[in-house]
């Protein structure tokens, strides 16, 4: 099979402006991946499926990743003017020093696709797509029109991570109920403490459920006291 660099070159030759980047995997497997832009992702995917040499006709799995905001400290070279005494004479001289600067890298959601060729018996080729952020720019194109196996797996990522797949034929929750709020696989997800859906709470779940009921009872008593005044 072609190397990831050769696949990238083939994509760029077939899809003008594809904007594909290689994401290095430093692990022993060295399974490097291709990062696609949302604008060209479907066109690139169709090429990978239909190309006679690659023939990536089988999508084995789709996974979601949640990247929180990350604070990064970088050393920046800064030139400043300082007073120094040279041969007994105070002078203003310029010196370059390194200063730490902090910046916040915005969080995002990522979707990872593993592709194989059943006819050529090679793979995997790994594709990635990233959302603009974790809040109001969470749309990515669906790969279901290219590989039907993406349908349920993208629904699961929509349900648990909150990625909205444009062009998906039936995008709705698949594990949680329709009225459920939030996305349980987000790294900042907070579990509820009522556990109304747990028929037989036990251990830590039971303790949380009791604490929740006690809090509700306390709130109700306080409300009754206020009304009686």
Order of alpha helices (4+ residues) and beta strands (2+ residues): alpha-beta-beta-alpha-beta-beta-beta-beta-beta-beta-alpha-beta-alpha
